[in-house]
Amino acid sequence: MIPFLDLQAQYHSIGPQLEKAVTATMRDCNFVLGERVENFEAGFADYSGTEFCVAVNSGTSALHLALLAAGIGPGDEVITVPMTFVATTAAIVYSGATPVFVDIDPLTWTMNPDLIAEKVTGRTKAIMPVHLHGRLADMEAIGTVARRFGLIVIEDAAQAHGAERHGIRAGAFGDIGCFSFYPGKNLGACGEGGAITTNRADLAAAVRLLRDWGQQGKYNHVRHGFNFRMDAIQGAVLGVKLSFLDEWNDARRRISNLYDDGLTGEMRLPAGPFGADHACHVYAVRVTNRDQVRAMLADAGIATNIHYPVPVHLQPAYTGFGYSLGDFPVSENLARETLSLPLYPEIPDSDVALVIDILNMVMAQPLARTA
């Protein structure tokens, strides 16, 4: 069996460093926030090229608090995309605002900047692009639209740790960037974790306040806040892993380019070749008969995944916003066709070659070409 993801392979490569950091944290008995979280915040801010990083307990909390810190609430609208994990939209709803969707670009699969302006109203306060699969959205064009209308830009960079364009990294393009450190991410904790990055002191201060019960000093609650603090063990783990992130991202890009070079069957590949602007969190092909192909790969011992099978505007929890099938055809077609292949830094080249060979054979079969 070739797994889709193998976290044990990563543990075997850096296990002693992780165990040393976790053991030291256990001995300190300082388990919430504290020095290890602060050290990680400083390191990740430096890595991202921002003045500030504020660590929280999940990527969803990062999105939620970023919106609140920006002053977004009931009556406001936030423009985003339906092709994303549901947390992007959920965070907007948590803030009391209304998500307004635009479709994705058919080549990059990220927010189509040409569609934003027509969705801007007097209630629009922010744009929330998603760096889907680790590819940077067209932040330059999105920033131009944001400046035209005076909108804040909140990056959902949950899949794009370390992606960069022209020396600017994910999380540093907009007013505030939001990251998830879920274990399977390029930079993953040993549990849940998240963070925001920003160059704005006011936004960083607001998120710090909101993540810790709205406190300014102990038991002085100046704002309605939340218990969204990062625990010290995750800060220690992330501090160790951060030093390996560039190496892991380079490995992901190399593997993605191997897929690009080897796949020849009747499928659509993601736009490549893969360089620094893509963190290669996911390598997804498009096939019109996705479920058949996935089943045949499983029969051959190859695990796959789908990111994401139903766009958010068609999820039952969000049908109340008035969207329906056909409103966002690029996102809907991608959801029907996308199939994510095994990708993690430690995957052997022999396994990659086997995935390529079997997928090419599957796609050459008449049954596999039947929708």
N, C-alpha and C positions, 0 to 999 in steps of 0.2 A: 504494500500500500504506500503510495506517495501522498503524504499529508498536504493539505492546503497551507497549513502553518505548523511549525514545530518550535514551540517556546522552550522545550527542553534542550534543543540544540544551542540556543543562545545561553541558557543557564550553564551548560557544560563548558562553554567558552570563557565565561566570566564569573562562574559560581563562587570561587574563593573571595573575590573582591566584594561581591554582593553580601556574602555571609559575614565578612569582616565589618562592613558598614552597618548591617542590621544588628549584629551582636553588640557593637558599640552603642547603638541607639537604645537597645534593650537595657544595657548596663546604666546608661545615663538616666533612664526612666523619665525622659522629657518627650512625651509622645505626641503632642499636638503643637503644630507650628514649631517655633524654636529655631535654634542655630542651624540645624541641617536643612530645614526648609528655606531659611534665609540664604544660606549658601547656594542652594539650588536656584533660587530666584535670581541671585546676582549672576550666576553662571549662565542661566538661560537668557537673561536680558542681554548679556554680553554676546552670547552666541547669535541671538536674533537681531542684534544691532539696534536695540531699543534702550531707552533710559530706564524703563521700569518693567518688572515682571512681578505679578502677584499670583501666588499659587493657591488653588482651591481644591475641592474634593472630587471634581469631575469636569469633563469638558462641557457637559450640559450646564453646570453651575457657572462656568466661565461665560458662556453665551448669555445666560440669564442675567448675571450681574453686570456684564458689559452693557446690556440694554438699559438696565436701571441706572447705572452710573452715567449714561449718556442722557438721562432725563426722559427716557421713552416710557410711555404708559398708556392708559386708556384713552381712546380717541385717536391715537397715532397709528400710522401705517409704516410697515417695514417691507421693503422690496427684497425678495430673495428668489430662490429657484425651487421647483418641486422635485428635482432629481438630487436627493440628498438623504442622509439618515434623518429620521423624524425629529431628532433632538433640535435641529436648526429651527424648525417651525414651532416645536413645543416651547422653546425658550421665548419666542416672540409672544406666544399666547400667555405664558407665565407672566410676562411683563404687563399684560393687559392690552397690548397693541394688536393690530390686525396684520397678518401676513398677506402680502400681495405678490403673486408669483409672476415671473417672466421665464420664458423658455431658455434652454441652453443652446450654445453654438453646436452645430452638427459635427464640427471637426474636433474641437477641444473638449466638448462635453461640460464646459463650465458656462457661467452666466453670459448670455449674449448682450453685450453692452448696447447694441443698436435698438434693443427693445425696452430699455429702461425708461427713457424720457416720456414715452406715451403713457406710462403707468404712474407718473408723478402727479400727485394732487396737493391740495393745500394741507392735507393731513400727513403727507409723507415726511418722515423724520430721518430715515436711515436706509442705507443699502447694505445688505448682508450677502456678499458673494461667498460661494463655497469652492474651495480648491479640491474638486472631486478627484478621487484616486491619487491625490498628491500633486496634481498639475496646478500650477498657479493660474488663476483666472486672469483675464486681461485687466490687470489692476490700473494700468495707465489710462485706458479708455474709461473704466468705471470711475476713476478719480476725476476725470474731466467732467463727466456727467454730475458727479456729486458736487463739485465746486460750482457748476452752473446753477444748481438749484439750492445750494447751501445745505447739503445733506451730510450727515456723519456716515463714515464707512466702518463697518464692523466685519472683519474677516473671520469666516469660519475656516480656520486652518487646522482642523482636527486631524486631517490626513496628510499634512504638508510640512511636517517638521524639517526645516533645513532647505526647503526649496527656495531658489533665489533667481532673480533676474536683474542684470546690470548692477550686481553688488548689493541688492536689497533683498532681504529674506522675508519669507512668509511671516506675517504678524507685524511687519514694519511698514507696509504699504498704506494701510488705512489709519484711522484714528485709534483703533484698538484691534488687537488680534486675539483669537480664542483657540486654545489647544486642548486636546484630550490626550491623556496618558494612559488610556485603557491598555491592558497588557499586550494586545496584538498590534498596537500602533508602532510606527518606526521608532519612536521613543516611548516605551511602555513601562509603566510601573508594575509592581507586584500586587496589583489591586487597582482601585479606581484613583484617578487623579486628573487635574486639569490646571490651566493657568491662563492669564491674560498677559499680553505684552502691549506696551504703549510708550509713546514719547510725551504724553500729556500727564503732568503731575496731578491734575484735578481728577482725571479718570482713575489713575492708580490709587489715589487716596480714597476715592469713593468705593472702589472695589474692596480695598482693605477693610473699610468700615463695614460694608455690607456682608462680607464673608464671616464676620465675627460678632454677630448679634447687634450690629450698629453701635459698637462701643467706642467711645473715646476715653480710654482709661477704664480700669476695672469697675464694673457695675454702673457706668455712666453711659446710658443708652440714649444717643442723640438722634437715632434714626431707626426705623423698623428694619431689622436685619435678619440674617439667617445663620445657621450653623453649617457653613460651607468651607470649613478650614481643612487644609491638607494635614494629614498626620505625618509625624516625623520619620517614620519608617519609609514612607513613599518618597519623602524628600531625600533621604539617604540613598535609596535605590536609584532614583533619577539622577542624583549627583554623580554616581558611579557610571551610569549608562550614557550620560551626556557626552563623555569623552570618546565614546565609540560611535556616535551618531553619524558623523561624516563617513567613516569607514563602512558602516552598514548601508547608508544611502548609496554610496558608490557601488557596493555589491548589488543592491537592488536594481540600479540602472544597468549594470553589466548584464544581469540576468534578463531584464526586460529587453535589452537589445539582442540577446541570444534568441528570445522568442520571436522578435521582429525578423531576424535574419532567417530563422528556420521554418516558420509557419508558411505554408503554401496553399492550404486548402481553401475552399469557398467560404471565406469569412472576412469580416472587416476588422482590421487591426487598429489599435489606438494610434493617434498621430505620433510619429516618432521621427528621427531617432531621439533617444531619451538623454537629455542633458540636465544641467543644474536646475532648470525651472520646473522639473518634475521630481518629486521625492519618491515616486514609484511605490507608493503604498499598496496599490492594486495594479495588476496587469489584467485587463479585461478585453476579450475579443467579442465581436458581435456575430451571432449566427441566427438565422431566421427560425431555426428549429431547436432553440436552446434546450428545452427540456429533454428532447430525444438525445441530443449530443451529450448532455450532462449525465444521463443515465448510462449511455454507452461508455463514457469515460469511467464512471463508477464501477461498471462491470469489469473494466480493465485495471482496476485498482488505483485510480487517480481521483483524488478528492478535489472538488471545486467549490466555488461559492458564487453568490449573486449579490451584486451591489448596484442597484437595489431593485427587487422584483416588482414593486408597486410604487409609483411616484406619490409624493405626499398628498397632492390634491385629490387623489383617488382613494386614500386611506379612509376607512369608515369614521375615524375620530375627527376628520377634518372636512367632511363633506358639507358641513354647515357654512362654509365660506363661499359657496355658490359656484364652484368649479365643477366641470364634468368632463367625461371622456371626449377627447378631441381638442381640448383647449390648449394643450401643450404637446403637439405631436412629436417633436424631437425627443423630449423627455420620455414620452410614452413608448415610442419605438425603442429607445435605448433600454428601457425597463423590460421590454419583452424579449430583447435579444442578447443582453449582456451576460457574459459568463467569465468569472474571474478564475484565473489559473494559479497553481501553486507558486507562491513567491515569498521568500524570506531569505535573509542574507546568507544563511548557512546551507541552503539547498544545494546538493551536489550537482555538478554539471551533468553527470550521467542521468540524474533524475529529470533535469530540464530537457535533455535530449530525448528521453523516453516519452515525456509528455508531448513534445513536438511530433515525434514519429507517430504516436498513437492518435493524436488529434488530427494530423494530416490524413491518416488512414481512415479514421471515422468520417471525416468530411468528404472522402472520396467515394464512400458507399452510397448507392442509390437511396437506401432507406434514410440515411442521414440528410439527404437533400430534400426530403419530403417534409413540407411544413406541417 
